[in-house]
């Protein structure tokens, strides 16, 4: 998903290495400037690119994760269209990232394609650069939603893949019928 000639910054390489070394399964990226929760894919391969729905094979899971956050957020779940993020009210405060706007090189897409980690992006508030005195309110608006989202780590299939002697098997591929996206076991 990276453009030809795209240079990867050293700190980005470090995060990529870190993500591959620890078997994370759930993450969230916090941004400012809107009130909405987006989910992959953030990049559309369609020639028109902008505002093109670009679902992953795990679309239903990502929608469930995004809704878990949005529904627990007191402002995102507010049905008022007269607030920042009001244009996302009819969508329940969530949207596929590429359908909102397409961009390449996003962490949520990287995590989905190259690790076992499912990531959403949370636009935590209307101000891109909130003032210091606004941070306390923003934290409290997002705290419960973050906790609710973190609890989602307990959803789905979990366990240990082992050989006949009970030894864990590293890098075993796990497939779910009907979903064209496998995950692998950690050590």
C-alpha positions in Angstrom: 0.0 0.0 0.0 3.0 2.3 0.0 3.8 4.4 -3.0 6.9 3.6 -5.1 9.9 5.6 -3.8 8.2 6.1 -0.4 10.8 6.5 2.3 10.0 4.9 5.7 11.2 7.0 8.6 13.4 5.3 11.3 10.7 5.7 14.0 8.2 4.1 11.6 10.5 1.1 11.0 11.0 0.8 14.8 7.2 0.6 15.3 6.8 -1.9 12.5 9.5 -4.1 14.1 7.9 -3.8 17.5 4.5 -4.7 16.1 5.9 -7.9 14.5 7.8 -8.9 17.7 4.8 -8.8 20.1 1.5 -10.6 19.2 -0.8 -7.6 19.6 -4.4 -8.4 18.5 -6.2 -5.0 19.1 -5.1 -1.4 19.0 -6.5 2.1 18.4 -4.9 5.2 17.0 -6.2 8.4 18.5 -6.5 11.5 16.3 -8.2 14.9 16.6 -10.3 17.1 14.4 -13.6 15.1 14.1 -15.8 12.8 16.2 -15.9 9.5 14.4 -14.4 6.0 14.5 -12.9 4.6 11.3 -11.8 1.2 10.4 -9.7 -0.4 7.6 -9.1 -0.2 4.9 -8.0 3.4 4.9 -6.6 3.2 1.4 -8.8 2.5 -1.6 -7.2 0.9 -4.7 -10.0 2.2 -6.8 -8.9 4.7 -9.4 -11.3 7.4 -8.0 -9.8 6.8 -4.6 -11.7 9.4 -2.6 -14.8 8.3 -0.7 -14.7 4.7 -2.0 -15.8 2.0 0.4 -12.9 -0.4 0.8 -13.8 -3.3 3.1 -11.4 -5.9 4.5 -12.4 -9.5 4.6 -13.1 -8.9 8.3 -15.6 -6.1 7.7 -18.1 -7.4 10.2 -15.5 -7.6 12.9 -14.2 -4.1 12.3 -17.7 -2.7 12.3 -18.4 -4.4 15.6 -15.1 -3.1 17.1 -15.8 0.5 15.8 -19.4 0.4 17.2 -18.1 -0.9 20.6 -16.1 2.4 20.9 -18.7 4.7 19.3 -21.6 3.4 21.3 -19.8 3.9 24.6 -18.6 7.5 23.7 -21.1 10.0 25.1 -20.7 12.5 22.3 -20.1 10.2 19.3 -23.3 8.3 20.3 -25.2 11.6 20.6 -27.8 11.7 17.8 -27.5 15.5 17.3 -26.5 16.4 13.8 -25.7 20.0 14.9 -22.4 19.1 16.4 -18.9 18.3 15.1 -19.2 14.8 13.6 -22.9 15.3 12.9 -22.5 14.1 9.4 -21.7 10.6 10.9 -24.8 10.4 13.1 -26.8 8.3 10.5 -23.8 5.9 10.3 -23.8 5.4 14.1 -20.5 7.4 14.4 -18.4 4.9 12.4 -17.2 4.7 8.8 -14.8 2.7 6.6 -11.7 4.8 6.5 -11.3 4.9 2.7 -15.0 5.8 2.4 -14.3 8.9 4.4 -11.0 9.8 2.8 -8.4 7.5 1.3 -4.7 7.7 2.2 -1.8 5.4 1.8 0.6 4.1 4.5 -1.8 4.0 7.4 -1.0 2.0 10.6 -4.4 0.3 10.7 -3.9 -1.1 7.2 -0.4 -2.1 8.0 -1.5 -3.9 11.1 -4.2 -5.8 9.4 -2.1 -6.8 6.4 1.2 -7.6 8.2 0.4 -8.5 11.8 -2.5 -10.1 13.8 -3.6 -6.8 15.1 -6.9 -5.2 14.3 -6.8 -1.4 14.7 -9.4 1.3 14.5 -8.8 5.0 14.3 -10.6 7.2 16.8 -11.1 10.9 16.0 -11.5 12.0 19.7 -12.7 15.5 19.3 -13.6 18.4 17.1 -10.4 20.3 17.6 -7.3 19.2 15.7 -5.1 20.8 18.3 -7.1 21.1 21.5 -6.1 23.5 24.2 -4.6 22.1 27.4 -7.7 23.0 29.4 -9.8 20.9 27.0 -7.7 17.7 27.5 -9.4 16.7 30.8 -12.8 16.8 29.2 -11.6 14.9 26.1 -10.1 12.2 28.3 -13.3 11.7 30.3 -15.4 11.6 27.1 -13.1 8.8 25.8 -12.2 6.9 28.9 -15.3 4.6 29.1 -15.2 4.1 25.3 -11.5 3.1 25.5 -12.2 0.6 28.3 -15.2 -0.8 26.4 -13.0 -1.2 23.3 -10.3 -2.9 25.3 -12.7 -5.5 26.6 -13.4 -6.5 23.0 -10.0 -8.3 23.1 -12.0 -11.1 24.8 -14.3 -11.6 21.8 -13.7 -14.3 19.2 -11.6 -17.4 19.2 -8.7 -17.8 21.5 -6.6 -20.6 22.8 -3.3 -22.4 22.3 -2.3 -24.4 19.2 -0.1 -27.3 20.3 1.5 -30.4 19.0 0.6 -33.9 20.2 3.0 -33.4 23.2 1.3 -30.2 24.3 4.1 -27.9 23.0 2.8 -24.6 21.6 3.3 -24.2 17.8 4.6 -20.9 16.7 3.4 -19.4 13.4 0.6 -21.9 12.9 -1.9 -20.4 10.4 -5.5 -20.0 11.6 -8.2 -19.8 8.9 -11.8 -19.1 9.3 -14.1 -20.4 6.6 -15.6 -17.5 4.6 -12.9 -15.0 5.6 -10.0 -14.6 3.2 -7.6 -13.4 5.9 -5.6 -15.7 8.1 -3.8 -15.0 11.3 -0.8 -16.8 12.8 -0.1 -18.0 16.4 2.6 -16.4 18.5 5.3 -18.3 20.3 
